[in-house]
């Protein structure tokens, strides 16, 4: 038989960009947020980032050696460690940061089959694990000259906040979430390369703004909405974690629905929950619903009116 007529197993269309290439691009895109976090919080931020990344890479390498399959070179463990570190307060004990890195790789990623098989974002799952296990340390943003509450906590308490400081990053918070400008700079880099698109983050942010405007008791006040957008991990989550290839829907309609769900859930957590934040839990819940979202948004095959119904 001619080679032209041989049909192999999927995938039949392949990208020129490798997994390691995509991960390297994500690492580069996270550099503005990481760099500003280091500038903002000092050497302690460097230690947290190094310890967390070292823990994820070591866990990946060790598990790979046990399986006889080395996967650490795809750089996915580095991305997981870096994302987790950027979601941690700078004053967190280093052993907790390392524990979070180990949990992300060993429990969330490798026990479910490794890259491409995890059912939720490993970095966010590890952050939620640390939040549940060590709530006081994970919500203590007192560090060096930063002794007050985060802007979102102040906003929830009815206090006024400086939106300009939130956009620039002159506030308390986790290492990588304070500067909206730094996060958006990295996001633009990924958008220009075509690594991500605006379907998930766009629908996420638009739905969130609509929900907060309708139910936030402040209407569509530009200052209030800007503070909600710039505060917490919303931008970091929308562009760098909600867009994760493995844990987002693969259908176009599903991605819009997924983003809308994240926007609604983040709004519910922020407005009606006990805490001021809600991005991590919203994305984790969204990850769990991805199989259902893909099922209801699965395209109908050509020539069929519906699932299992021929013309």
C-alpha positions in Angstrom: 0.0 0.0 0.0 1.2 3.5 -0.8 2.5 5.5 2.2 0.0 8.2 1.2 -2.9 6.0 2.2 -1.7 4.8 5.6 -3.6 6.2 8.5 -1.9 6.3 11.9 -3.4 7.0 15.3 -4.2 10.5 16.3 -3.1 13.3 16.5 -3.1 13.8 12.7 -2.2 17.5 12.8 0.8 18.5 14.8 2.1 21.9 15.8 5.7 23.0 15.1 6.0 24.1 18.7 7.0 21.4 21.2 5.8 21.1 24.8 9.1 22.3 26.1 8.9 25.3 23.7 5.4 26.2 25.0 6.6 25.9 28.6 9.6 28.0 28.0 7.4 30.7 26.5 5.2 30.6 29.6 8.3 30.9 31.8 9.4 33.9 29.9 5.9 35.4 30.1 5.9 35.0 33.9 9.2 36.8 34.3 7.7 40.3 34.5 5.5 39.3 37.4 8.3 37.3 39.1 10.7 40.1 38.5 8.4 42.7 40.0 7.7 40.4 43.0 11.4 40.1 43.7 11.8 43.9 43.3 8.8 44.5 45.5 9.5 42.0 48.3 13.2 41.6 48.1 15.4 38.5 48.6 12.8 36.6 50.5 10.7 36.3 47.2 13.8 34.9 45.5 14.1 32.2 48.2 10.4 31.2 47.9 10.6 31.0 44.1 13.8 28.9 44.2 12.6 26.5 46.9 9.3 25.9 45.2 10.7 25.4 41.7 13.4 23.1 43.2 10.8 21.0 44.9 8.7 20.6 41.8 11.6 19.8 39.6 13.1 17.3 42.1 9.7 15.6 42.5 9.3 15.3 38.8 12.8 13.9 38.3 12.5 11.4 41.2 9.1 10.1 40.0 10.5 9.9 36.4 13.5 7.8 37.6 11.1 5.5 39.4 9.0 5.0 36.3 12.0 4.8 34.0 10.7 7.8 32.0 12.4 11.2 32.4 10.0 14.0 31.8 11.7 16.9 33.6 13.1 18.2 30.4 9.7 19.4 29.2 9.9 22.2 31.7 6.3 21.7 32.9 7.5 21.2 36.5 9.3 24.5 36.3 6.1 26.2 35.2 4.2 24.6 38.0 6.7 25.6 40.6 6.9 29.1 39.3 3.1 29.6 39.2 2.8 28.1 42.7 5.5 30.5 44.1 3.8 33.5 42.5 0.7 32.5 44.4 2.4 32.4 47.8 2.9 35.2 50.3 6.6 36.2 50.6 6.8 35.4 54.3 5.6 31.8 54.0 7.9 29.3 55.7 10.1 27.7 53.1 9.3 24.2 54.1 5.6 24.9 53.4 6.5 26.2 49.9 8.5 23.0 49.3 5.6 20.9 50.6 3.3 22.6 48.2 5.6 21.9 45.3 5.8 18.2 46.2 2.0 18.0 46.5 1.5 19.6 43.1 3.7 17.2 41.2 3.4 13.9 43.1 -0.3 14.0 44.1 -2.1 16.2 41.5 0.1 15.5 38.4 2.0 12.2 38.5 -0.4 10.0 40.4 -2.9 10.7 37.6 -0.5 9.9 34.8 1.7 12.9 34.4 1.5 15.8 32.0 -1.7 15.8 30.1 -3.5 13.6 32.5 -4.0 15.7 35.6 -7.6 16.7 36.1 -6.9 20.1 37.7 -4.2 22.7 37.6 -1.4 21.4 39.9 -0.2 24.8 41.0 -3.7 25.9 42.1 -4.5 22.6 43.7 -1.3 22.9 45.7 -2.2 26.5 46.7 -5.7 25.3 47.9 -4.0 22.4 49.8 -1.8 24.9 51.6 -4.7 27.3 52.2 -6.7 24.5 53.9 -3.7 23.1 55.8 -2.0 26.3 56.9 -4.7 29.1 56.6 -2.9 31.5 59.0 0.4 31.4 57.1 -1.2 31.5 53.7 -3.3 34.6 54.5 -0.6 36.5 56.4 0.7 39.1 54.0 2.6 41.0 56.7 6.1 41.4 55.4 8.8 44.0 55.9 7.0 47.4 55.3 3.7 45.8 54.4 1.6 45.4 57.5 -1.9 46.2 56.4 -4.6 44.1 54.8 -4.6 43.4 51.1 -6.5 45.8 48.9 -9.3 43.2 48.3 -9.7 42.6 52.0 -9.9 46.4 52.6 -12.4 46.7 49.7 -14.6 43.9 51.2 -14.5 45.7 54.5 -15.9 48.8 52.9 -12.6 50.8 53.0 -11.2 52.9 50.2 -8.3 51.6 48.1 -5.8 53.2 45.8 -6.5 51.7 42.4 -3.3 53.2 40.9 -1.2 51.4 43.5 -3.0 48.2 42.8 -2.4 48.5 39.0 1.3 49.3 39.5 1.8 46.8 42.3 2.5 49.0 45.4 0.4 46.8 47.7 0.6 43.7 49.9 -0.3 40.4 48.4 1.3 37.2 47.0 4.6 37.4 45.2 3.2 37.5 41.7 -0.3 39.0 41.9 0.4 42.6 43.0 1.3 44.2 39.7 -1.4 44.1 37.1 0.8 45.7 34.5 3.5 43.1 34.9 1.0 40.3 34.6 -0.6 41.8 31.5 2.8 42.3 29.9 3.4 38.6 30.1 -0.1 37.8 28.9 0.4 40.0 25.8 3.6 38.1 25.1 1.7 34.8 25.1 -1.1 36.2 23.0 1.3 37.5 20.4 2.9 34.1 20.1 -0.5 32.4 19.8 0.1 30.3 22.9 -3.2 31.4 24.4 -6.2 33.3 23.0 -8.8 35.5 24.6 -11.7 33.0 24.7 -11.2 31.9 28.2 -9.7 35.0 29.9 -12.0 37.3 27.9 -15.2 35.6 28.8 -13.9 35.1 32.4 -13.2 38.8 32.9 -16.3 40.1 31.1 -18.6 37.8 33.1 -16.9 38.7 36.3 -17.3 42.5 35.7 -21.0 42.0 34.8 -21.6 39.8 37.9 -19.9 42.3 40.3 -21.6 45.2 38.6 -25.0 43.6 39.1 -24.6 42.1 42.6 -21.8 44.1 44.2 -24.1 46.9 45.5 -21.8 49.5 44.0 -23.2 49.3 40.5 -20.9 49.7 37.6 -18.7 52.2 39.4 -15.4 52.3 37.3 -13.2 52.7 40.4 -14.8 49.8 42.2 -14.7 47.5 39.1 -11.1 48.5 38.4 -10.1 47.6 42.0 -11.8 44.3 41.6 -10.0 43.5 38.4 -6.6 44.7 39.6 -6.8 43.0 43.0 -5.9 39.5 44.1 -5.0 36.8 41.6 -7.7 37.5 39.0 -5.4 38.5 36.2 -2.8 35.9 37.0 -5.4 33.2 37.2 -7.3 34.4 34.0 -4.3 34.5 31.7 -1.9 31.9 33.1 -4.0 29.2 34.9 -7.5 29.2 33.5 -5.8 28.9 30.0 -3.9 25.7 30.9 -4.2 23.4 27.9 -4.8 20.3 30.0 -7.5 21.5 32.4 -9.5 23.8 30.1 -12.2 22.6 27.6 -11.0 21.8 24.1 -14.2 22.9 22.4 -14.6 26.6 21.4 -18.0 26.9 22.9 -16.8 25.1 25.9 -14.1 27.6 26.5 -16.5 30.5 26.5 -18.8 28.6 28.9 -15.9 27.7 31.1 -14.7 31.3 31.3 -18.3 32.5 32.1 -18.5 29.9 34.9 -15.2 31.1 36.3 -16.4 34.7 36.3 -19.6 33.9 38.1 -17.9 31.7 40.7 -15.2 34.2 41.4 -17.8 36.9 41.8 -19.8 34.7 44.2 -16.7 33.9 46.3 -15.6 37.5 46.5 -19.0 39.1 47.2 -20.7 36.5 49.3 -17.9 34.3 50.7 -16.1 34.8 54.0 -12.8 35.6 52.2 -11.9 38.4 49.9 -10.4 36.2 47.1 -11.9 33.3 45.2 -9.9 32.8 41.9 -8.2 29.6 43.0 -11.3 27.8 44.1 -13.3 29.0 41.1 -10.7 27.6 38.7 -10.4 24.3 40.6 -14.2 23.9 40.4 -14.2 24.8 36.8 -11.5 22.1 36.2 -13.7 19.5 37.7 -16.6 20.5 35.4 -14.5 20.4 32.2 -15.6 16.8 31.2 -19.3 17.9 31.5 -18.7 21.1 29.6 -17.0 19.3 26.8 -19.8 16.8 26.7 -22.6 19.4 26.3 -20.5 21.5 23.8 -19.3 18.6 21.7 -19.8 19.4 18.0 -22.4 17.4 16.1 -20.7 15.3 13.4 -21.4 16.4 9.9 -24.5 14.7 8.5 -26.1 14.2 11.9 -28.9 16.2 13.5 -27.9 15.2 17.0 -25.9 12.7 19.0 -26.7 9.2 17.6 -29.4 10.5 15.2 -28.7 10.1 11.5 -30.4 12.0 8.8 
